[in-house]
Amino acid sequence: MRKLISLALSVTSLLGLTALGSTSANAADVSASAVTCGHSIDASYITIRSARTGNYVSAELDYEDGNYGMLRARAASSNGSWEKFQVWENTTTDQVAFRNLGNSRFVAAEIDTSGENQAMLRARSTTITGSWEKFDACYDQDTKSWSFRSVANGRFVSAEADYTGYNANVLRARSSAVSGSWERFYLYAASPTSAATTLSTTKLTPVDAGSPS
């Protein structure tokens, strides 16, 4: 039985989101895909590896201004705090949020950003204040991969593998469907400490993977 992580964030509590809790019970079908959404992630702390790039998602905490905390699937290892995330879950809506351990900020989809970085993901919110910080956790039993759909715009997160430069492999909530490896990710249980540890190589599956409703 997993234990709830107790953190004092009053706004978060009011919105019904707490650190990872109990089993999800409302997995909804995603059209034209083997993916189902509304699953519960079976870990309190995770690392995220892109199926497209083979690299781990990292929050770019040395970036400045509007690019601060940009999430990119670019790290070869997941030993550092930039690559680790705490999972927060609303067991009523089956929505999740992710808090980066490098800066203790929640991941947000930047819906009002324009251009090639529109709807990019950034670890920059101090609280979960609205839909920008909320995602549906979706799972494909066949590929053992996860996908994440932004509650703010209904789009799936994609790793932009054809970008180059500072935003190469940036994560953006921009896909209307899970159509390939760009929208697929593997999750692994992680230690909440920033020190290097023996890393898990076991892909996480949903608590309710055997019987989505």
C-alpha positions in Angstrom: 0.0 0.0 0.0 1.4 3.3 -1.0 1.6 6.2 1.4 0.4 9.7 0.6 3.2 12.2 0.7 2.2 15.0 3.0 3.2 18.5 1.7 1.7 21.8 2.9 0.4 23.4 -0.3 -3.0 24.9 0.5 -4.0 25.9 -3.0 -3.1 22.4 -4.2 -5.3 20.8 -1.5 -8.2 23.0 -2.4 -8.0 21.8 -6.0 -8.1 18.2 -4.9 -4.6 17.3 -5.9 -2.3 15.6 -3.4 1.0 13.8 -3.7 0.4 10.4 -5.4 -2.4 8.5 -3.7 -4.8 5.7 -4.4 -5.7 3.6 -7.4 -7.5 5.2 -10.3 -10.9 4.0 -11.3 -11.9 5.9 -14.4 -9.9 5.0 -17.5 -11.4 6.5 -20.6 -10.8 5.3 -24.1 -8.8 7.5 -26.5 -10.2 7.4 -30.0 -8.2 5.6 -32.7 -5.5 4.4 -30.3 -4.6 1.5 -28.0 -4.1 4.1 -25.3 -6.5 4.5 -22.4 -6.4 7.5 -20.0 -7.2 8.0 -16.4 -4.6 5.6 -15.0 -2.8 5.9 -11.7 1.1 5.9 -11.7 2.5 3.3 -9.3 5.2 5.5 -7.8 5.6 8.7 -5.9 8.8 9.7 -7.6 9.6 9.0 -11.3 12.0 9.6 -14.2 10.6 9.9 -17.7 12.3 8.5 -20.8 11.2 9.4 -24.3 10.5 6.5 -26.6 11.5 8.7 -29.5 14.9 9.9 -28.4 15.8 7.2 -25.8 16.8 10.0 -23.4 15.4 11.2 -20.1 13.3 14.3 -19.6 15.2 17.1 -17.9 14.1 20.5 -16.7 16.5 23.1 -18.0 17.0 25.1 -14.8 19.9 27.1 -16.2 17.8 28.6 -18.9 16.4 32.1 -18.3 13.2 34.1 -18.5 10.5 32.5 -20.6 12.6 29.4 -21.2 13.4 28.7 -17.6 12.5 25.1 -16.6 11.9 24.0 -20.2 11.4 20.2 -20.3 13.6 18.4 -22.9 14.1 14.7 -23.6 17.9 15.1 -23.8 19.6 13.5 -20.7 21.5 10.2 -21.1 21.2 9.5 -17.4 18.5 10.2 -14.7 20.8 10.5 -11.7 20.2 14.2 -11.1 17.3 16.1 -9.5 16.6 17.9 -12.8 15.4 14.5 -14.2 13.3 13.5 -11.3 9.6 14.4 -10.7 7.2 13.9 -7.8 3.8 12.7 -8.9 0.7 14.4 -7.6 -2.7 12.9 -8.2 -6.4 13.8 -8.0 -8.1 10.5 -7.3 -11.5 12.0 -8.1 -10.7 13.3 -11.6 -7.8 10.9 -12.2 -5.6 13.9 -13.3 -1.9 14.2 -12.4 0.6 16.9 -11.9 4.4 16.7 -11.9 6.7 18.6 -9.5 10.4 18.8 -10.5 12.8 17.9 -7.7 15.5 20.3 -9.1 13.5 23.5 -8.3 10.3 22.2 -6.5 8.2 23.7 -9.3 5.2 22.1 -11.0 5.2 21.4 -14.7 2.9 23.7 -16.8 1.9 23.6 -20.4 2.5 27.2 -21.8 -0.7 27.5 -23.7 -0.3 31.2 -24.5 3.3 30.9 -25.9 3.4 31.4 -29.6 5.7 30.1 -32.3 7.6 26.8 -32.3 7.5 26.6 -28.5 3.7 26.9 -28.2 2.4 24.8 -25.4 5.9 23.8 -24.3 6.2 22.2 -20.9 8.1 24.1 -18.2 8.8 23.4 -14.5 7.9 26.9 -13.3 4.7 26.9 -11.3 4.8 27.3 -7.5 1.3 25.8 -7.1 -1.3 24.0 -9.1 -3.4 27.0 -10.0 -5.4 25.7 -13.0 -5.6 23.4 -16.0 -2.1 24.3 -17.2 -0.5 22.1 -14.5 -2.9 19.2 -14.9 -2.5 16.1 -17.2 -4.4 12.9 -18.0 -2.0 9.9 -17.5 -2.6 7.5 -20.4 -1.2 4.0 -21.0 -0.6 1.6 -23.8 -0.6 -2.0 -22.6 1.0 -3.3 -25.8 4.0 -1.0 -25.8 4.2 -0.5 -22.0 4.4 3.2 -22.7 2.7 6.2 -21.2 1.4 9.4 -22.8 0.2 12.6 -21.2 -2.7 14.8 -22.3 -2.8 18.4 -21.2 -6.1 19.3 -19.5 -5.6 22.8 -20.7 -5.8 22.2 -24.4 -6.7 18.5 -24.8 -3.4 17.8 -26.7 -0.9 15.0 -26.0 2.7 15.8 -25.0 5.2 15.3 -27.8 9.0 15.3 -27.8 10.1 17.5 -30.7 12.9 15.3 -32.0 13.4 17.3 -35.2 14.2 20.6 -33.4 17.8 21.7 -33.1 19.6 24.0 -30.8 18.5 25.2 -27.3 15.0 23.6 -27.7 16.0 20.3 -29.3 13.6 17.6 -28.0 11.5 20.1 -26.1 8.2 18.7 -24.8 5.1 20.3 -26.1 1.4 19.6 -25.6 0.5 19.8 -29.3 -0.6 16.4 -30.7 -4.2 15.5 -31.3 -3.5 11.8 -30.9 -0.8 9.3 -29.9 0.4 8.5 -33.4 3.9 7.4 -32.8 7.0 7.3 -30.5 7.0 11.1 -30.2 4.1 11.0 -27.8 5.2 7.9 -25.9 7.3 7.7 -22.8 8.6 5.1 -20.3 8.3 5.7 -16.6 10.7 4.4 -13.9 10.5 4.6 -10.1 13.1 7.0 -8.7 14.6 8.0 -5.3 13.6 11.4 -4.1 17.2 12.2 -3.2 19.4 13.9 -5.7 22.4 11.6 -5.0 23.2 9.0 -7.6 21.6 5.6 -6.8 21.0 2.3 -8.4 18.5 3.2 -11.1 15.4 1.2 -11.8 15.3 -0.4 -15.2 11.7 -1.8 -14.7 9.1 0.1 -16.7 6.2 1.3 -14.5 2.7 0.0 -15.3 -0.5 1.5 -14.0 -1.9 0.3 -10.7 -5.1 -0.6 -12.6 -3.5 -1.8 -15.9 -5.2 -5.1 -15.9 -8.8 -3.7 -15.6 -9.3 -0.2 -16.8 -12.9 0.9 -16.5 
